[in-house]
Amino acid sequence: MSVNCPICEAEAEEKLPRASDHIEIVCPMCHRFGITASALAIVYHRLPEDRHAALYHARAIAAQDKKTPLITSGMF
Ligand SMILES: [Zn+2]
């Protein structure tokens, strides 16, 4: 499904089926990441640099766990 990336607003793909508590985005700029419903509700009110900071934060955590980065509302 084609969507706009919640981080950089480029055209991206949403991975379906959608999980109950988060969505997964595959973006040509930001690569693959998840974002929770609560983070998604506030991300568009944040500045682009704050969105990217949240993605970097999620990536740093995911790198330790070898998982897909997951952006949560606590990262903004
Ligand atoms: Zn993006």
N, CA, C, O and the ligand as a Tripos MOL2 file, in Angstrom:
@<TRIPOS>MOLECULE
protein
  305   303    77     0     0
PROTEIN
NO_CHARGES

@<TRIPOS>ATOM
      1 N           0.8520   -1.1860    0.0000 N.3       1 MET1
      2 CA          0.0000    0.0000    0.0000 C.3       1 MET1
      3 C           0.8910    1.2410    0.0000 C.2       1 MET1
      4 O           1.8340    1.3270    0.7870 O.2       1 MET1
      5 N           0.6040    2.1840   -0.8610 N.am      2 SER2
      6 CA          1.4260    3.3830   -0.9660 C.3       2 SER2
      7 C           0.9840    4.4290    0.0670 C.2       2 SER2
      8 O          -0.1990    4.7520    0.1800 O.2       2 SER2
      9 N           1.9490    4.9380    0.8040 N.am      3 VAL3
     10 CA          1.6870    5.9390    1.8420 C.3       3 VAL3
     11 C           2.8040    6.9840    1.7900 C.2       3 VAL3
     12 O           3.7940    6.8040    1.0820 O.2       3 VAL3
     13 N           2.6440    8.0540    2.5280 N.am      4 ASN4
     14 CA          3.7370    8.9930    2.6820 C.3       4 ASN4
     15 C           4.4910    8.6480    3.9650 C.2       4 ASN4
     16 O           3.8900    8.4110    5.0130 O.2       4 ASN4
     17 N           5.8040    8.6260    3.8590 N.am      5 CYS5
     18 CA          6.6370    8.2990    5.0120 C.3       5 CYS5
     19 C           6.3770    9.3060    6.1340 C.2       5 CYS5
     20 O           6.4310   10.5130    5.8950 O.2       5 CYS5
     21 N           6.0960    8.8330    7.3610 N.am      6 PRO6
     22 CA          5.8400    9.7710    8.4610 C.3       6 PRO6
     23 C           7.0890   10.5210    8.9230 C.2       6 PRO6
     24 O           6.9890   11.4920    9.6720 O.2       6 PRO6
     25 N           8.2620   10.0720    8.4770 N.am      7 ILE7
     26 CA          9.5000   10.7650    8.8680 C.3       7 ILE7
     27 C           9.8810   11.8210    7.8340 C.2       7 ILE7
     28 O          10.0450   12.9910    8.1810 O.2       7 ILE7
     29 N          10.0260   11.4250    6.5700 N.am      8 CYS8
     30 CA         10.5210   12.3610    5.5540 C.3       8 CYS8
     31 C           9.4410   12.7700    4.5450 C.2       8 CYS8
     32 O           9.6730   13.6530    3.7200 O.2       8 CYS8
     33 N           8.2780   12.1440    4.6030 N.am      9 GLU9
     34 CA          7.1320   12.4370    3.7380 C.3       9 GLU9
     35 C           7.3360   12.0470    2.2700 C.2       9 GLU9
     36 O           6.5490   12.4450    1.4110 O.2       9 GLU9
     37 N           8.3740   11.2810    1.9810 N.am     10 ALA10
     38 CA          8.5370   10.7260    0.6410 C.3      10 ALA10
     39 C           7.5020    9.6240    0.4310 C.2      10 ALA10
     40 O           6.9300    9.1090    1.3910 O.2      10 ALA10
     41 N           7.2640    9.2660   -0.8380 N.am     11 GLU11
     42 CA          6.3470    8.1650   -1.1100 C.3      11 GLU11
     43 C           6.9910    6.8670   -0.6340 C.2      11 GLU11
     44 O           8.1390    6.5730   -0.9680 O.2      11 GLU11
     45 N           6.2460    6.0990    0.1440 N.am     12 ALA12
     46 CA          6.7730    4.8820    0.7560 C.3      12 ALA12
     47 C           5.7130    3.7920    0.6900 C.2      12 ALA12
     48 O           4.5940    4.0200    0.2300 O.2      12 ALA12
     49 N           6.0830    2.6110    1.1550 N.am     13 GLU13
     50 CA          5.1610    1.4850    1.1760 C.3      13 GLU13
     51 C           4.8510    1.1050    2.6110 C.2      13 GLU13
     52 O           5.7370    1.0860    3.4650 O.2      13 GLU13
     53 N           3.5790    0.8000    2.8690 N.am     14 GLU14
     54 CA          3.2310    0.2310    4.1650 C.3      14 GLU14
     55 C           3.1400   -1.2750    4.0310 C.2      14 GLU14
     56 O           2.4690   -1.7950    3.1390 O.2      14 GLU14
     57 N           3.8280   -1.9770    4.9370 N.am     15 LYS15
     58 CA          3.7830   -3.4360    4.9510 C.3      15 LYS15
     59 C           2.4550   -3.8870    5.5410 C.2      15 LYS15
     60 O           2.0760   -3.4780    6.6390 O.2      15 LYS15
     61 N           1.7580   -4.7310    4.7990 N.am     16 LEU16
     62 CA          0.5010   -5.2940    5.2810 C.3      16 LEU16
     63 C           0.6640   -6.7980    5.4600 C.2      16 LEU16
     64 O           1.5090   -7.3830    4.7810 O.2      16 LEU16
     65 N          -0.0880   -7.4540    6.3250 N.am     17 PRO17
     66 CA         -1.1460   -6.8780    7.1510 C.3      17 PRO17
     67 C          -0.5860   -6.0070    8.2710 C.2      17 PRO17
     68 O           0.5360   -6.2100    8.7350 O.2      17 PRO17
     69 N          -1.3740   -5.0530    8.6860 N.am     18 ARG18
     70 CA         -1.0080   -4.1250    9.7360 C.3      18 ARG18
     71 C          -1.0770   -4.8280   11.0950 C.2      18 ARG18
     72 O          -2.0490   -5.5220   11.3930 O.2      18 ARG18
     73 N          -0.0530   -4.6440   11.9040 N.am     19 ALA19
     74 CA         -0.0940   -5.1790   13.2710 C.3      19 ALA19
     75 C          -1.0750   -4.3470   14.0970 C.2      19 ALA19
     76 O          -1.4650   -3.2490   13.6990 O.2      19 ALA19
     77 N          -1.4650   -4.8850   15.2460 N.am     20 SER20
     78 CA         -2.4990   -4.2090   16.0360 C.3      20 SER20
     79 C          -2.0100   -2.9040   16.6420 C.2      20 SER20
     80 O          -2.7920   -1.9660   16.8000 O.2      20 SER20
     81 N          -0.7210   -2.8280   16.9870 N.am     21 ASP21
     82 CA         -0.2510   -1.6620   17.7430 C.3      21 ASP21
     83 C           0.7430   -0.7880   16.9860 C.2      21 ASP21
     84 O           1.1440    0.2590   17.4940 O.2      21 ASP21
     85 N           1.1510   -1.1940   15.7830 N.am     22 HIS22
     86 CA          2.0750   -0.3630   15.0230 C.3      22 HIS22
     87 C           1.9430   -0.6650   13.5410 C.2      22 HIS22
     88 O           1.3650   -1.6810   13.1540 O.2      22 HIS22
     89 N           2.4870    0.2300   12.7030 N.am     23 ILE23
     90 CA          2.5560   -0.0350   11.2740 C.3      23 ILE23
     91 C           4.0280   -0.1390   10.8870 C.2      23 ILE23
     92 O           4.9030    0.3670   11.5900 O.2      23 ILE23
     93 N           4.2900   -0.8030    9.7570 N.am     24 GLU24
     94 CA          5.6510   -0.9070    9.2530 C.3      24 GLU24
     95 C           5.7380   -0.2060    7.9160 C.2      24 GLU24
     96 O           4.9160   -0.4290    7.0270 O.2      24 GLU24
     97 N           6.7470    0.6500    7.7810 N.am     25 ILE25
     98 CA          6.9430    1.4590    6.5890 C.3      25 ILE25
     99 C           8.2590    1.0480    5.9240 C.2      25 ILE25
    100 O           9.2600    0.8090    6.6000 O.2      25 ILE25
    101 N           8.2410    0.9700    4.5990 N.am     26 VAL26
    102 CA          9.4900    0.7900    3.8530 C.3      26 VAL26
    103 C           9.6420    2.0270    2.9800 C.2      26 VAL26
    104 O           8.9000    2.2160    2.0160 O.2      26 VAL26
    105 N          10.6060    2.8620    3.3260 N.am     27 CYS27
    106 CA         10.8010    4.1600    2.6890 C.3      27 CYS27
    107 C          12.1290    4.1550    1.9280 C.2      27 CYS27
    108 O          13.1220    3.6310    2.4330 O.2      27 CYS27
    109 N          12.1630    4.7370    0.7090 N.am     28 PRO28
    110 CA         13.4180    4.7600   -0.0330 C.3      28 PRO28
    111 C          14.5010    5.5830    0.6750 C.2      28 PRO28
    112 O          15.6900    5.3630    0.4440 O.2      28 PRO28
    113 N          14.1060    6.5160    1.5220 N.am     29 MET29
    114 CA         15.0740    7.3560    2.2320 C.3      29 MET29
    115 C          15.4100    6.7980    3.6210 C.2      29 MET29
    116 O          16.5720    6.7670    4.0260 O.2      29 MET29
    117 N          14.3730    6.3610    4.3380 N.am     30 CYS30
    118 CA         14.5370    5.9620    5.7420 C.3      30 CYS30
    119 C          14.6600    4.4470    5.9120 C.2      30 CYS30
    120 O          14.9200    3.9740    7.0180 O.2      30 CYS30
    121 N          14.4770    3.6820    4.8360 N.am     31 HIS31
    122 CA         14.5000    2.2230    4.8770 C.3      31 HIS31
    123 C          13.3160    1.7080    5.7030 C.2      31 HIS31
    124 O          12.2830    2.3680    5.8170 O.2      31 HIS31
    125 N          13.4950    0.5200    6.2720 N.am     32 ARG32
    126 CA         12.3610   -0.1300    6.9260 C.3      32 ARG32
    127 C          12.3140    0.2120    8.4150 C.2      32 ARG32
    128 O          13.3290    0.1490    9.1090 O.2      32 ARG32
    129 N          11.1390    0.5690    8.8910 N.am     33 PHE33
    130 CA         10.9770    0.8360   10.3200 C.3      33 PHE33
    131 C           9.5040    0.6850   10.6870 C.2      33 PHE33
    132 O           8.6220    0.7120    9.8290 O.2      33 PHE33
    133 N           9.2670    0.5250   11.9760 N.am     34 GLY34
    134 CA          7.9090    0.4880   12.4850 C.3      34 GLY34
    135 C           7.6280    1.7590   13.2690 C.2      34 GLY34
    136 O           8.5440    2.4100   13.7700 O.2      34 GLY34
    137 N           6.3670    2.0990   13.3660 N.am     35 ILE35
    138 CA          5.9770    3.2430   14.1940 C.3      35 ILE35
    139 C           4.6740    2.8870   14.8910 C.2      35 ILE35
    140 O           3.7450    2.3890   14.2550 O.2      35 ILE35
    141 N           4.6000    3.1360   16.1760 N.am     36 THR36
    142 CA          3.3950    2.7810   16.9290 C.3      36 THR36
    143 C           2.2770    3.7580   16.6000 C.2      36 THR36
    144 O           2.5180    4.8550   16.0970 O.2      36 THR36
    145 N           1.0590    3.3430   16.8900 N.am     37 ALA37
    146 CA         -0.1140    4.1820   16.6170 C.3      37 ALA37
    147 C          -0.0360    5.4930   17.3950 C.2      37 ALA37
    148 O          -0.4160    6.5450   16.8810 O.2      37 ALA37
    149 N           0.4540    5.4330   18.6290 N.am     38 SER38
    150 CA          0.5260    6.6640   19.4340 C.3      38 SER38
    151 C           1.6030    7.5990   18.9010 C.2      38 SER38
    152 O           1.4300    8.8170   18.9330 O.2      38 SER38
    153 N           2.7200    7.0440   18.4080 N.am     39 ALA39
    154 CA          3.7600    7.8920   17.8140 C.3      39 ALA39
    155 C           3.2660    8.4950   16.5010 C.2      39 ALA39
    156 O           3.5580    9.6500   16.1890 O.2      39 ALA39
    157 N           2.5220    7.7100   15.7440 N.am     40 LEU40
    158 CA          1.9920    8.1800   14.4620 C.3      40 LEU40
    159 C           1.0360    9.3640   14.6670 C.2      40 LEU40
    160 O           0.9450   10.2540   13.8220 O.2      40 LEU40
    161 N           0.3310    9.3560   15.7940 N.am     41 ALA41
    162 CA         -0.6340   10.4150   16.0780 C.3      41 ALA41
    163 C           0.0390   11.7650   16.3300 C.2      41 ALA41
    164 O          -0.5850   12.8110   16.1540 O.2      41 ALA41
    165 N           1.3170   11.7460   16.7440 N.am     42 ILE42
    166 CA          2.0010   13.0150   17.0630 C.3      42 ILE42
    167 C           3.1150   13.3670   16.0840 C.2      42 ILE42
    168 O           3.5970   14.4990   16.0830 O.2      42 ILE42
    169 N           3.5320   12.4150   15.2520 N.am     43 VAL43
    170 CA          4.7170   12.6440   14.4220 C.3      43 VAL43
    171 C           4.5570   13.8430   13.4790 C.2      43 VAL43
    172 O           5.5260   14.5580   13.2220 O.2      43 VAL43
    173 N           3.3580   14.0660   12.9700 N.am     44 TYR44
    174 CA          3.1720   15.1520   12.0030 C.3      44 TYR44
    175 C           3.2010   16.5270   12.6640 C.2      44 TYR44
    176 O           3.2560   17.5490   11.9800 O.2      44 TYR44
    177 N           3.1630   16.5490   13.9840 N.am     45 HIS45
    178 CA          3.2710   17.8090   14.7170 C.3      45 HIS45
    179 C           4.7190   18.1160   15.1010 C.2      45 HIS45
    180 O           5.0050   19.1470   15.7100 O.2      45 HIS45
    181 N           5.6210   17.2150   14.7410 N.am     46 ARG46
    182 CA          7.0240   17.3950   15.1080 C.3      46 ARG46
    183 C           7.8230   17.9350   13.9300 C.2      46 ARG46
    184 O           7.4500   17.7300   12.7750 O.2      46 ARG46
    185 N           8.9180   18.6210   14.2220 N.am     47 LEU47
    186 CA          9.7990   19.1450   13.1840 C.3      47 LEU47
    187 C          10.5420   17.9970   12.5150 C.2      47 LEU47
    188 O          10.7850   16.9660   13.1430 O.2      47 LEU47
    189 N          10.9110   18.1690   11.2230 N.am     48 PRO48
    190 CA         11.6330   17.0990   10.5200 C.3      48 PRO48
    191 C          12.8750   16.6190   11.2720 C.2      48 PRO48
    192 O          13.1380   15.4170   11.3090 O.2      48 PRO48
    193 N          13.6430   17.5280   11.8720 N.am     49 GLU49
    194 CA         14.8490   17.0750   12.5780 C.3      49 GLU49
    195 C          14.5020   16.2270   13.8020 C.2      49 GLU49
    196 O          15.2540   15.3240   14.1700 O.2      49 GLU49
    197 N          13.3560   16.5220   14.4320 N.am     50 ASP50
    198 CA         12.9350   15.7040   15.5760 C.3      50 ASP50
    199 C          12.4640   14.3310   15.1210 C.2      50 ASP50
    200 O          12.6730   13.3350   15.8140 O.2      50 ASP50
    201 N          11.8240   14.2800   13.9510 N.am     51 ARG51
    202 CA         11.3900   12.9840   13.3970 C.3      51 ARG51
    203 C          12.5960   12.1120   13.0800 C.2      51 ARG51
    204 O          12.6180   10.9200   13.3850 O.2      51 ARG51
    205 N          13.6070   12.7360   12.4550 N.am     52 HIS52
    206 CA         14.8040   11.9600   12.1140 C.3      52 HIS52
    207 C          15.5550   11.5260   13.3760 C.2      52 HIS52
    208 O          16.1270   10.4370   13.4220 O.2      52 HIS52
    209 N          15.5470   12.3760   14.3840 N.am     53 ALA53
    210 CA         16.1910   12.0140   15.6510 C.3      53 ALA53
    211 C          15.5140   10.7920   16.2640 C.2      53 ALA53
    212 O          16.1840    9.9140   16.8090 O.2      53 ALA53
    213 N          14.1860   10.7390   16.1740 N.am     54 ALA54
    214 CA         13.4500    9.5810   16.6990 C.3      54 ALA54
    215 C          13.8100    8.3190   15.9240 C.2      54 ALA54
    216 O          13.9580    7.2450   16.5060 O.2      54 ALA54
    217 N          13.9510    8.4580   14.6010 N.am     55 LEU55
    218 CA         14.3190    7.2950   13.7840 C.3      55 LEU55
    219 C          15.7270    6.8040   14.1440 C.2      55 LEU55
    220 O          15.9580    5.6000   14.2500 O.2      55 LEU55
    221 N          16.6710    7.7450   14.3310 N.am     56 TYR56
    222 CA         18.0360    7.3510   14.7150 C.3      56 TYR56
    223 C          18.0210    6.6440   16.0600 C.2      56 TYR56
    224 O          18.7260    5.6550   16.2600 O.2      56 TYR56
    225 N          17.2120    7.1570   16.9810 N.am     57 HIS57
    226 CA         17.0840    6.5590   18.3100 C.3      57 HIS57
    227 C          16.5640    5.1210   18.1780 C.2      57 HIS57
    228 O          17.1080    4.1950   18.7790 O.2      57 HIS57
    229 N          15.4950    4.9520   17.3760 N.am     58 ALA58
    230 CA         14.9100    3.6200   17.1810 C.3      58 ALA58
    231 C          15.9140    2.6680   16.5320 C.2      58 ALA58
    232 O          15.9840    1.4890   16.8800 O.2      58 ALA58
    233 N          16.6940    3.2010   15.5750 N.am     59 ARG59
    234 CA         17.7030    2.3630   14.9100 C.3      59 ARG59
    235 C          18.7820    1.9070   15.8720 C.2      59 ARG59
    236 O          19.2350    0.7640   15.8110 O.2      59 ARG59
    237 N          19.1950    2.8070   16.7670 N.am     60 ALA60
    238 CA         20.2500    2.4660   17.7270 C.3      60 ALA60
    239 C          19.7870    1.3300   18.6330 C.2      60 ALA60
    240 O          20.5580    0.4160   18.9280 O.2      60 ALA60
    241 N          18.5260    1.3830   19.0770 N.am     61 ILE61
    242 CA         17.9720    0.3210   19.9220 C.3      61 ILE61
    243 C          17.8490   -0.9650   19.1190 C.2      61 ILE61
    244 O          18.1960   -2.0390   19.6080 O.2      61 ILE61
    245 N          17.3520   -0.8620   17.8800 N.am     62 ALA62
    246 CA         17.1340   -2.0440   17.0450 C.3      62 ALA62
    247 C          18.4450   -2.7370   16.6930 C.2      62 ALA62
    248 O          18.4940   -3.9620   16.5820 O.2      62 ALA62
    249 N          19.5180   -1.9430   16.5170 N.am     63 ALA63
    250 CA         20.8130   -2.5280   16.1660 C.3      63 ALA63
    251 C          21.2990   -3.4610   17.2710 C.2      63 ALA63
    252 O          21.9210   -4.4860   16.9930 O.2      63 ALA63
    253 N          21.0170   -3.1070   18.5220 N.am     64 GLN64
    254 CA         21.4180   -3.9590   19.6420 C.3      64 GLN64
    255 C          20.6150   -5.2510   19.6470 C.2      64 GLN64
    256 O          21.1540   -6.3190   19.9340 O.2      64 GLN64
    257 N          19.3340   -5.1550   19.3330 N.am     65 ASP65
    258 CA         18.4470   -6.3150   19.3860 C.3      65 ASP65
    259 C          18.3340   -7.0430   18.0450 C.2      65 ASP65
    260 O          17.6830   -8.0840   17.9560 O.2      65 ASP65
    261 N          18.9760   -6.4880   16.9880 N.am     66 LYS66
    262 CA         18.8840   -7.0360   15.6340 C.3      66 LYS66
    263 C          17.4280   -7.1580   15.1750 C.2      66 LYS66
    264 O          17.0160   -8.1860   14.6370 O.2      66 LYS66
    265 N          16.6630   -6.0880   15.3980 N.am     67 LYS67
    266 CA         15.2540   -6.0400   15.0240 C.3      67 LYS67
    267 C          15.0090   -4.8830   14.0790 C.2      67 LYS67
    268 O          15.8800   -4.0360   13.8790 O.2      67 LYS67
    269 N          13.8060   -4.8480   13.4910 N.am     68 THR68
    270 CA         13.3750   -3.6880   12.7270 C.3      68 THR68
    271 C          13.1780   -2.5200   13.7000 C.2      68 THR68
    272 O          12.5300   -2.6880   14.7330 O.2      68 THR68
    273 N          13.7230   -1.3460   13.3890 N.am     69 PRO69
    274 CA         13.5330   -0.1910   14.2830 C.3      69 PRO69
    275 C          12.0500    0.0840   14.5230 C.2      69 PRO69
    276 O          11.2410    0.0140   13.5980 O.2      69 PRO69
    277 N          11.7050    0.3960   15.7630 N.am     70 LEU70
    278 CA         10.3230    0.7350   16.1040 C.3      70 LEU70
    279 C          10.3070    2.0860   16.8140 C.2      70 LEU70
    280 O          10.8700    2.2450   17.8970 O.2      70 LEU70
    281 N           9.6490    3.0540   16.1760 N.am     71 ILE71
    282 CA          9.5340    4.3900   16.7520 C.3      71 ILE71
    283 C           8.3310    4.4190   17.6830 C.2      71 ILE71
    284 O           7.2220    4.0580   17.2900 O.2      71 ILE71
    285 N           8.5580    4.8480   18.9110 N.am     72 THR72
    286 CA          7.4630    4.9560   19.8800 C.3      72 THR72
    287 C           7.2790    6.4240   20.2740 C.2      72 THR72
    288 O           8.1580    7.2500   20.0280 O.2      72 THR72
    289 N           6.1530    6.7410   20.8780 N.am     73 SER73
    290 CA          5.8420    8.1400   21.2090 C.3      73 SER73
    291 C           6.8320    8.7150   22.2080 C.2      73 SER73
    292 O           7.0280    9.9300   22.2410 O.2      73 SER73
    293 N           7.4570    7.8840   23.0170 N.am     74 GLY74
    294 CA          8.4430    8.3630   23.9890 C.3      74 GLY74
    295 C           9.7200    8.8810   23.3620 C.2      74 GLY74
    296 O          10.5370    9.4920   24.0510 O.2      74 GLY74
    297 N           9.9160    8.6530   22.0670 N.am     75 MET75
    298 CA         11.1470    9.0880   21.3850 C.3      75 MET75
    299 C          11.0510   10.5240   20.8600 C.2      75 MET75
    300 O          12.0460   11.0700   20.3830 O.2      75 MET75
    301 N           9.8800   11.1360   20.9410 N.am     76 PHE76
    302 CA          9.7560   12.5170   20.4560 C.3      76 PHE76
    303 C           9.9230   13.4950   21.6040 C.2      76 PHE76
    304 O           9.8520   14.7070   21.3970 O.2      76 PHE76
    305 ZN         11.1730    8.3410    4.8670 Zn       77 ZN77
@<TRIPOS>BOND
     1     1     2 1
     2     2     3 1
     3     3     4 2
     4     3     5 am
     5     5     6 1
     6     6     7 1
     7     7     8 2
     8     7     9 am
     9     9    10 1
    10    10    11 1
    11    11    12 2
    12    11    13 am
    13    13    14 1
    14    14    15 1
    15    15    16 2
    16    15    17 am
    17    17    18 1
    18    18    19 1
    19    19    20 2
    20    19    21 am
    21    21    22 1
    22    22    23 1
    23    23    24 2
    24    23    25 am
    25    25    26 1
    26    26    27 1
    27    27    28 2
    28    27    29 am
    29    29    30 1
    30    30    31 1
    31    31    32 2
    32    31    33 am
    33    33    34 1
    34    34    35 1
    35    35    36 2
    36    35    37 am
    37    37    38 1
    38    38    39 1
    39    39    40 2
    40    39    41 am
    41    41    42 1
    42    42    43 1
    43    43    44 2
    44    43    45 am
    45    45    46 1
    46    46    47 1
    47    47    48 2
    48    47    49 am
    49    49    50 1
    50    50    51 1
    51    51    52 2
    52    51    53 am
    53    53    54 1
    54    54    55 1
    55    55    56 2
    56    55    57 am
    57    57    58 1
    58    58    59 1
    59    59    60 2
    60    59    61 am
    61    61    62 1
    62    62    63 1
    63    63    64 2
    64    63    65 am
    65    65    66 1
    66    66    67 1
    67    67    68 2
    68    67    69 am
    69    69    70 1
    70    70    71 1
    71    71    72 2
    72    71    73 am
    73    73    74 1
    74    74    75 1
    75    75    76 2
    76    75    77 am
    77    77    78 1
    78    78    79 1
    79    79    80 2
    80    79    81 am
    81    81    82 1
    82    82    83 1
    83    83    84 2
    84    83    85 am
    85    85    86 1
    86    86    87 1
    87    87    88 2
    88    87    89 am
    89    89    90 1
    90    90    91 1
    91    91    92 2
    92    91    93 am
    93    93    94 1
    94    94    95 1
    95    95    96 2
    96    95    97 am
    97    97    98 1
    98    98    99 1
    99    99   100 2
   100    99   101 am
   101   101   102 1
   102   102   103 1
   103   103   104 2
   104   103   105 am
   105   105   106 1
   106   106   107 1
   107   107   108 2
   108   107   109 am
   109   109   110 1
   110   110   111 1
   111   111   112 2
   112   111   113 am
   113   113   114 1
   114   114   115 1
   115   115   116 2
   116   115   117 am
   117   117   118 1
   118   118   119 1
   119   119   120 2
   120   119   121 am
   121   121   122 1
   122   122   123 1
   123   123   124 2
   124   123   125 am
   125   125   126 1
   126   126   127 1
   127   127   128 2
   128   127   129 am
   129   129   130 1
   130   130   131 1
   131   131   132 2
   132   131   133 am
   133   133   134 1
   134   134   135 1
   135   135   136 2
   136   135   137 am
   137   137   138 1
   138   138   139 1
   139   139   140 2
   140   139   141 am
   141   141   142 1
   142   142   143 1
   143   143   144 2
   144   143   145 am
   145   145   146 1
   146   146   147 1
   147   147   148 2
   148   147   149 am
   149   149   150 1
   150   150   151 1
   151   151   152 2
   152   151   153 am
   153   153   154 1
   154   154   155 1
   155   155   156 2
   156   155   157 am
   157   157   158 1
   158   158   159 1
   159   159   160 2
   160   159   161 am
   161   161   162 1
   162   162   163 1
   163   163   164 2
   164   163   165 am
   165   165   166 1
   166   166   167 1
   167   167   168 2
   168   167   169 am
   169   169   170 1
   170   170   171 1
   171   171   172 2
   172   171   173 am
   173   173   174 1
   174   174   175 1
   175   175   176 2
   176   175   177 am
   177   177   178 1
   178   178   179 1
   179   179   180 2
   180   179   181 am
   181   181   182 1
   182   182   183 1
   183   183   184 2
   184   183   185 am
   185   185   186 1
   186   186   187 1
   187   187   188 2
   188   187   189 am
   189   189   190 1
   190   190   191 1
   191   191   192 2
   192   191   193 am
   193   193   194 1
   194   194   195 1
   195   195   196 2
   196   195   197 am
   197   197   198 1
   198   198   199 1
   199   199   200 2
   200   199   201 am
   201   201   202 1
   202   202   203 1
   203   203   204 2
   204   203   205 am
   205   205   206 1
   206   206   207 1
   207   207   208 2
   208   207   209 am
   209   209   210 1
   210   210   211 1
   211   211   212 2
   212   211   213 am
   213   213   214 1
   214   214   215 1
   215   215   216 2
   216   215   217 am
   217   217   218 1
   218   218   219 1
   219   219   220 2
   220   219   221 am
   221   221   222 1
   222   222   223 1
   223   223   224 2
   224   223   225 am
   225   225   226 1
   226   226   227 1
   227   227   228 2
   228   227   229 am
   229   229   230 1
   230   230   231 1
   231   231   232 2
   232   231   233 am
   233   233   234 1
   234   234   235 1
   235   235   236 2
   236   235   237 am
   237   237   238 1
   238   238   239 1
   239   239   240 2
   240   239   241 am
   241   241   242 1
   242   242   243 1
   243   243   244 2
   244   243   245 am
   245   245   246 1
   246   246   247 1
   247   247   248 2
   248   247   249 am
   249   249   250 1
   250   250   251 1
   251   251   252 2
   252   251   253 am
   253   253   254 1
   254   254   255 1
   255   255   256 2
   256   255   257 am
   257   257   258 1
   258   258   259 1
   259   259   260 2
   260   259   261 am
   261   261   262 1
   262   262   263 1
   263   263   264 2
   264   263   265 am
   265   265   266 1
   266   266   267 1
   267   267   268 2
   268   267   269 am
   269   269   270 1
   270   270   271 1
   271   271   272 2
   272   271   273 am
   273   273   274 1
   274   274   275 1
   275   275   276 2
   276   275   277 am
   277   277   278 1
   278   278   279 1
   279   279   280 2
   280   279   281 am
   281   281   282 1
   282   282   283 1
   283   283   284 2
   284   283   285 am
   285   285   286 1
   286   286   287 1
   287   287   288 2
   288   287   289 am
   289   289   290 1
   290   290   291 1
   291   291   292 2
   292   291   293 am
   293   293   294 1
   294   294   295 1
   295   295   296 2
   296   295   297 am
   297   297   298 1
   298   298   299 1
   299   299   300 2
   300   299   301 am
   301   301   302 1
   302   302   303 1
   303   303   304 2
@<TRIPOS>SUBSTRUCTURE
     1 MET1         2 RESIDUE 1 A MET
     2 SER2         6 RESIDUE 1 A SER
     3 VAL3        10 RESIDUE 1 A VAL
     4 ASN4        14 RESIDUE 1 A ASN
     5 CYS5        18 RESIDUE 1 A CYS
     6 PRO6        22 RESIDUE 1 A PRO
     7 ILE7        26 RESIDUE 1 A ILE
     8 CYS8        30 RESIDUE 1 A CYS
     9 GLU9        34 RESIDUE 1 A GLU
    10 ALA10       38 RESIDUE 1 A ALA
    11 GLU11       42 RESIDUE 1 A GLU
    12 ALA12       46 RESIDUE 1 A ALA
    13 GLU13       50 RESIDUE 1 A GLU
    14 GLU14       54 RESIDUE 1 A GLU
    15 LYS15       58 RESIDUE 1 A LYS
    16 LEU16       62 RESIDUE 1 A LEU
    17 PRO17       66 RESIDUE 1 A PRO
    18 ARG18       70 RESIDUE 1 A ARG
    19 ALA19       74 RESIDUE 1 A ALA
    20 SER20       78 RESIDUE 1 A SER
    21 ASP21       82 RESIDUE 1 A ASP
    22 HIS22       86 RESIDUE 1 A HIS
    23 ILE23       90 RESIDUE 1 A ILE
    24 GLU24       94 RESIDUE 1 A GLU
    25 ILE25       98 RESIDUE 1 A ILE
    26 VAL26      102 RESIDUE 1 A VAL
    27 CYS27      106 RESIDUE 1 A CYS
    28 PRO28      110 RESIDUE 1 A PRO
    29 MET29      114 RESIDUE 1 A MET
    30 CYS30      118 RESIDUE 1 A CYS
    31 HIS31      122 RESIDUE 1 A HIS
    32 ARG32      126 RESIDUE 1 A ARG
    33 PHE33      130 RESIDUE 1 A PHE
    34 GLY34      134 RESIDUE 1 A GLY
    35 ILE35      138 RESIDUE 1 A ILE
    36 THR36      142 RESIDUE 1 A THR
    37 ALA37      146 RESIDUE 1 A ALA
    38 SER38      150 RESIDUE 1 A SER
    39 ALA39      154 RESIDUE 1 A ALA
    40 LEU40      158 RESIDUE 1 A LEU
    41 ALA41      162 RESIDUE 1 A ALA
    42 ILE42      166 RESIDUE 1 A ILE
    43 VAL43      170 RESIDUE 1 A VAL
    44 TYR44      174 RESIDUE 1 A TYR
    45 HIS45      178 RESIDUE 1 A HIS
    46 ARG46      182 RESIDUE 1 A ARG
    47 LEU47      186 RESIDUE 1 A LEU
    48 PRO48      190 RESIDUE 1 A PRO
    49 GLU49      194 RESIDUE 1 A GLU
    50 ASP50      198 RESIDUE 1 A ASP
    51 ARG51      202 RESIDUE 1 A ARG
    52 HIS52      206 RESIDUE 1 A HIS
    53 ALA53      210 RESIDUE 1 A ALA
    54 ALA54      214 RESIDUE 1 A ALA
    55 LEU55      218 RESIDUE 1 A LEU
    56 TYR56      222 RESIDUE 1 A TYR
    57 HIS57      226 RESIDUE 1 A HIS
    58 ALA58      230 RESIDUE 1 A ALA
    59 ARG59      234 RESIDUE 1 A ARG
    60 ALA60      238 RESIDUE 1 A ALA
    61 ILE61      242 RESIDUE 1 A ILE
    62 ALA62      246 RESIDUE 1 A ALA
    63 ALA63      250 RESIDUE 1 A ALA
    64 GLN64      254 RESIDUE 1 A GLN
    65 ASP65      258 RESIDUE 1 A ASP
    66 LYS66      262 RESIDUE 1 A LYS
    67 LYS67      266 RESIDUE 1 A LYS
    68 THR68      270 RESIDUE 1 A THR
    69 PRO69      274 RESIDUE 1 A PRO
    70 LEU70      278 RESIDUE 1 A LEU
    71 ILE71      282 RESIDUE 1 A ILE
    72 THR72      286 RESIDUE 1 A THR
    73 SER73      290 RESIDUE 1 A SER
    74 GLY74      294 RESIDUE 1 A GLY
    75 MET75      298 RESIDUE 1 A MET
    76 PHE76      302 RESIDUE 1 A PHE
    77 ZN77       305 GROUP 0 **** ****
